[in-house]
Amino acid sequence: MFDFEVSSIESFRNLVKALSVIVERGNFLVDESQIKLVAMDPSHVAMVDFELPKEFFKRYLLDEETKLTLNINELLKFLDRVEKDEQLEIKLDKENMLLIQCKRGGHTRRFLMPVLEPVDEEVPSPNIFFKSRARMLTQSLRKAIRDASLVSEHVKLEITNSGVKISAAGDMGSASSLWEKGADDIIELKSEEDSNATFTLSYLQDIVNTASVSSEVAQLELSTDMPIKMSFELPQGRLVYYLAPCIGV
């Protein structure tokens, strides 16, 4: 059994949205220190590695380590009904139902949603040696990807010691964003070897759009034609995505 009180419904809801773009049904591990989810999307193109520490919550009570399988999109529908000034409590009841309780001024609203059967899928930890790394402002990354979406369904990312480039080309023309080393939007840049890969833009756009609400800084790690690792820095917790490249595009 567990009993949580969320300090900020907006922050919590935004993080759940960031998970929902990759995973519809996920196995959460709830232990004495954190809530954790490692899952892949149905097509095994993208993966998310998420942790939210107990310090994020106003109240975090837990009897024993719990594995919880939820439909994340359905959870998000309930969270969307919670208003900013309401106190949000999330509990697991004796019937193994998830209780979402909203309180304000003596008024309580309650929602119940079922806990699902566990998904028997072991998600392996990626073992990739990245040749290049860049830390940059998340909003700048988001704008560049939006620019690329005007002309193509694919986007190319390049990281070298001289800068970061995001580009796309299609029948409607081309778009590119180039940040030179030392640019205001680039916080850190390191490359042992020039690295580039092409990705499906819809995945990248969904990830960056939702993560940018919660994170001001993104770290990109890349090797040529290998999955990209995108770490979005949070005030508390961990939000990391892996996205497989498009080969031969």
Buried (B, 14 or more C-beta within 10 A) or exposed (E): EBBBBBBBBEBBBBBBBBBBBBBBBBBBBBEEEBBBBBBBBEEEBBBBBBBBBBEBBEEBEBEEEBEBBBBBBBBBEBBEEBEEEBBBBBBBEEEEBBBBBBBEEEEEEEBEBEBBEEEEEEBEEEEBEBBBBBBBBBBBBBBBBBBBBEBBEBBBBBBBEBBBBBBBBEEEEEBBBEBEBEBEBBBEBBBEEBBBBBBBBEBBBBBBBBBBBBBEBBBBBBBBEBBBBBBBBBEBBBBBBBBBBBEEE
